[in-house]
């Protein structure tokens, strides 16, 4: 009898824990499983309840980025960056979003801010996305802005053995090829 009591009590406690879990936790769980629509619904409600919470705004920005709602994601990330304690995660999300929107200079600024806050940044909800991807996006941004020496500097962070002269057409072609190779590799 006592055994059944404890099993029932644990079942009730586990059920209560699920009901009381934070919207952020529930949303990130949905995000990690690829259910972006559910994550968006949860975070939209949480955002309405707590509009000045940078963490919620940033999480919603990441969800919208994954859903290719780039303008909305950019707005959320930018607004959240004005709130207290913006994180490397927020700035990294903004950097990726701005790159996709072809706002390369602003993307580099956000990427630099992310790496300044955490030079070994790893996205907590997708470990396949980290500081190397951010550095590569910044290399691509510099290249597309015609800032070939800066693009080379970023590439050298990822591949110190790479050599090319960014002042020549041949060197720029090699640099572009290395950026593409790193995109396939990372």
C-alpha positions as CSV (number, residue, x, y, z in Angstrom):
1,X,0.0,0.0,0.0
2,X,2.8,2.4,0.9
3,X,4.5,1.7,-2.4
4,X,1.3,2.8,-4.3
5,X,1.1,5.9,-2.1
6,X,4.6,7.0,-3.1
7,X,4.0,6.3,-6.8
8,X,0.8,8.3,-6.8
9,X,2.5,11.2,-4.9
10,X,5.4,11.3,-7.4
11,X,3.0,11.2,-10.3
12,X,1.1,14.2,-8.8
13,X,4.4,16.1,-8.1
14,X,5.7,15.5,-11.6
15,X,2.3,16.7,-13.1
16,X,2.5,19.8,-10.9
17,X,6.1,20.5,-11.9
18,X,5.0,20.5,-15.6
19,X,2.2,22.9,-15.0
20,X,4.4,25.2,-13.0
21,X,7.4,25.2,-15.3
22,X,8.4,28.5,-16.7
23,X,7.2,29.6,-20.2
24,X,10.8,30.0,-21.2
25,X,11.6,26.4,-20.3
26,X,8.5,25.1,-22.1
27,X,9.2,27.3,-25.1
28,X,12.9,26.3,-25.4
29,X,11.9,22.6,-25.1
30,X,9.5,23.1,-28.1
31,X,12.3,25.0,-29.9
32,X,14.8,22.2,-29.4
33,X,12.3,19.7,-30.7
34,X,11.7,21.8,-33.8
35,X,8.2,22.9,-32.8
36,X,8.7,26.6,-33.5
37,X,5.0,27.3,-33.8
38,X,4.4,26.1,-30.3
39,X,7.4,28.0,-29.0
40,X,6.2,31.1,-30.7
41,X,2.7,30.8,-29.1
42,X,4.2,30.3,-25.7
43,X,6.7,33.2,-26.0
44,X,4.2,35.6,-27.5
45,X,2.0,35.1,-24.5
46,X,4.9,35.5,-22.1
47,X,6.0,38.6,-24.0
48,X,2.6,40.1,-23.5
49,X,2.8,39.3,-19.8
50,X,6.4,40.6,-19.4
51,X,7.2,43.0,-22.2
52,X,10.4,44.2,-20.6
53,X,12.0,40.8,-20.1
54,X,15.0,40.7,-22.5
55,X,15.3,37.0,-22.1
56,X,11.8,36.4,-23.4
57,X,12.2,38.9,-26.2
58,X,15.5,37.3,-27.2
59,X,14.0,33.7,-27.1
60,X,11.1,34.9,-29.3
61,X,13.6,36.5,-31.7
62,X,15.4,33.2,-32.1
63,X,12.1,31.4,-32.8
64,X,11.2,33.9,-35.4
65,X,14.7,33.7,-36.9
66,X,14.2,29.9,-37.3
67,X,10.8,30.6,-38.8
68,X,12.3,33.0,-41.3
69,X,10.3,35.9,-40.0
70,X,13.5,38.0,-40.2
71,X,12.1,41.5,-39.9
72,X,10.1,40.6,-36.8
73,X,13.1,38.8,-35.3
74,X,15.3,41.8,-36.0
75,X,12.9,44.1,-34.3
76,X,12.6,41.9,-31.2
77,X,16.4,41.5,-30.9
78,X,17.0,45.2,-31.3
79,X,14.3,46.1,-28.8
80,X,15.6,43.5,-26.3
81,X,19.1,44.9,-26.7
82,X,17.9,48.1,-25.1
83,X,16.6,46.3,-22.0
84,X,18.7,45.4,-19.0
85,X,21.4,42.8,-19.3
86,X,21.4,41.8,-22.9
87,X,23.3,38.6,-23.5
88,X,25.8,37.2,-26.0
89,X,22.9,34.9,-27.2
90,X,20.8,38.0,-28.0
91,X,23.5,39.7,-29.9
92,X,24.4,36.5,-31.8
93,X,20.8,36.1,-32.8
94,X,20.7,39.7,-34.0
95,X,24.0,39.2,-36.0
96,X,22.6,36.1,-37.8
97,X,19.3,37.9,-38.5
98,X,20.9,41.0,-39.8
99,X,23.2,39.0,-42.0
100,X,20.2,37.2,-43.5
101,X,18.7,40.7,-44.1
102,X,21.9,41.8,-45.9
103,X,22.6,44.4,-43.2
104,X,26.2,43.3,-43.1
105,X,27.7,46.3,-41.2
106,X,25.1,46.1,-38.4
107,X,25.5,42.3,-38.4
108,X,29.2,42.7,-37.7
109,X,28.5,45.2,-34.9
110,X,26.1,42.7,-33.2
111,X,28.5,39.8,-33.8
112,X,31.4,41.8,-32.2
113,X,29.2,42.6,-29.2
114,X,28.3,38.9,-28.8
115,X,31.9,37.9,-28.9
116,X,32.9,40.7,-26.5
117,X,30.4,39.3,-24.0
118,X,31.4,35.7,-24.6
119,X,34.3,34.9,-26.9
120,X,33.5,31.1,-26.6
121,X,29.8,31.5,-27.2
122,X,27.7,28.4,-27.9
123,X,24.0,28.6,-28.5
124,X,22.5,26.9,-25.5
125,X,19.6,25.4,-27.5
126,X,21.6,24.2,-30.5
127,X,25.2,23.3,-29.8
128,X,25.9,23.1,-33.5
129,X,25.8,26.9,-33.5
130,X,28.7,28.7,-31.8
131,X,31.3,31.4,-31.9
132,X,32.9,29.9,-35.0
133,X,29.7,30.2,-37.0
134,X,29.4,33.8,-35.7
135,X,33.0,34.5,-36.8
136,X,32.3,33.0,-40.2
137,X,29.2,35.2,-40.6
138,X,31.4,38.2,-39.8
139,X,34.0,37.1,-42.3
140,X,31.3,36.8,-45.0
141,X,29.9,40.2,-44.0
142,X,33.3,41.9,-44.3
143,X,33.9,40.2,-47.7
144,X,30.5,41.4,-49.0
145,X,31.3,44.9,-47.8
146,X,34.6,44.9,-49.7
147,X,36.6,44.8,-46.4
148,X,38.8,42.0,-47.6
149,X,41.6,42.4,-45.0
150,X,39.0,42.2,-42.2
151,X,37.4,39.2,-43.9
152,X,40.9,37.6,-43.9
153,X,41.4,38.4,-40.2
154,X,38.2,36.6,-39.4
155,X,39.0,33.6,-41.5
156,X,42.4,33.4,-39.9
157,X,40.7,33.0,-36.5
158,X,39.1,29.8,-37.9
159,X,42.0,28.6,-40.0
160,X,45.3,30.1,-39.0
161,X,47.1,28.2,-41.8
162,X,45.2,29.9,-44.6
163,X,47.1,32.3,-46.7
164,X,45.9,34.7,-49.4
165,X,46.6,38.3,-50.5
166,X,43.3,40.2,-50.2
167,X,44.8,43.0,-52.2
168,X,44.8,40.9,-55.4
169,X,41.9,39.5,-57.4
170,X,43.4,36.0,-57.1
171,X,43.7,36.4,-53.3
172,X,40.1,37.6,-53.0
173,X,39.0,34.6,-55.0
174,X,40.9,32.3,-52.6
175,X,39.4,34.1,-49.7
176,X,35.9,33.7,-51.1
177,X,36.6,30.0,-51.6
178,X,37.9,29.6,-48.1
179,X,34.8,31.3,-46.7
180,X,32.6,28.9,-48.7
181,X,34.7,25.9,-47.6
182,X,34.4,26.9,-43.9
183,X,30.6,27.2,-44.4
184,X,30.5,23.6,-45.6
185,X,32.8,22.5,-42.8
186,X,31.2,24.3,-39.9
